[in-house]
Amino acid sequence: MKKYWLFIESYIFFWANENNALFYNTLSGKSSFFHITPIVKEIINQLIDKDNFYCTEITEQQLIQKEISSFINQLRNEFICDLLPQSAFSQKPLVIVPVVNVNENLKLITGDSNDFQFFGKHIANNLHTMTIRLNSECKNQCKYCTSYEKQFNWCSKKANGILSIERIDDILTQLTYSGVTHVQFIGGDITLYPHLKELLLLINSFPFKITFYVNIQHINSLSKFMEYFHLNKLLHICLLANCNTKEEEIEKSLLWSIEKEQISYCFPVSSINDFNYASSMIEKFHLKGSILPFYTHTNQSFFKEYVYQEEEDISGLHRNKKNIFANQQINTHFFGHLQIDCDGKVYSNANMESIGDSEEKISELVFKEMKNGKAWFLTRDKVSPCKDCLFRYLCPSPSNYELVIGKPNLCHVKP
């Protein structure tokens, strides 16, 4: 009886449950979904067994069976698997199975070890973005003041206090020994921060990309500080607009004598009308703009129609091995990001409890989040119904939208 080696290609990821199997080709970006029968399930189980390294033996008698031959032919036609006759290849093929290799130090941190000293100064290399709220003072009365910042970077009056320039200097100095490349400053109204001129001079001493998030209603006050942005090309301004933003305010910002690449615009949209307005402003003025869905607690239908993902949307996201490995281990939205509020409290996510205080060393705060935090390692394996979904590693990590809405799966795959 002739025998064959059936093996899955090393660029393929696949997952299966009792009734279905999902294969994903990292070269083509194509996913293939199959309903499987009990006979095919036996072969799937052998292939997925880590001790078999994506390879199993198939006999000529098995290949005569229509269910098996049809399944294997489909896989071969899509370059997912192949067959080799054992008469020509007596030894089992060695397939490099795409399995994430977790750093041993990461295993120790997230395991039982509580020894911060063991991991040393390099643990702060896991931090790449720091957001600092300078103040909470603002004279505006925005309807969604404390709601925006739960979903994306935005100004807010939620906390009381002012961070001293000395505290910011110490934080930035510590960050030079971390993996941080981007520091973001938000308010309140940052133009009312009493040490803003000092800060704009101070940050010239540091190598980070710096972004100031400023409500576009404060554009007149911000104009007084434009000379500092003109002198430093690493300084960026993100103007926070909305559907009530007037064209004159956008036109004013375009008159600033700084590089156009230093200015971007954020538009939160909670309806299709908001989206159309934001799109028209970006197109009319040729803005470098971002359109951000905003959940108001009353616009569920807007989110279901325009934000929730269909199976085709998830399948259409071209993922490479690195993307999938990351989705298996970390939250790609939250990992490496901390926020210091103007009252000194530190957060790994605006929707979660504080992990510490800005008086603590940055490296210790990173260790605490990696050891006990809930944001950086919030994967779809940890939430229902996502943990039982075959698409969970192709799907983006849980975001602030899931946390705010209170629904872990913003999709129509598992409604």
Secondary structure, DSSP 8 states (H G I E B T S, - for coil): --EEEEEE-TTEEEEE-SSEEEEEETTTTEEEEEE--HHHHHHHHHHH-GGGTTEEEEEHHHHHSHHHHHHHHHHHHTTSEEEEETTT--S------------HHHHHHHTT---HHHHGGGGGGG--EEEEE-B-------TTHHHHTTTSS-----S--B--HHHHHHHHHHHTTSS--EEEEE-S-GGG-TTHHHHHHHGGGS-SEEEEEEEGGGHHHHGGGHHHHHH-TTEEEEEE--TT--HHHHHHHTTSSS-GGGEEEEEEESSHHHHHHHHHHHHHHT--EEEEE---SS-HHHHHHHTSB-HHHHHTS---HHHHHHHHHS-TTTTTEEEE-TTSEEESSTTS---EETTS-HHHHHHHHHHH-SSTT--GGGSTTGGG-TTTTTS----HHHHHHT-S--BSS--
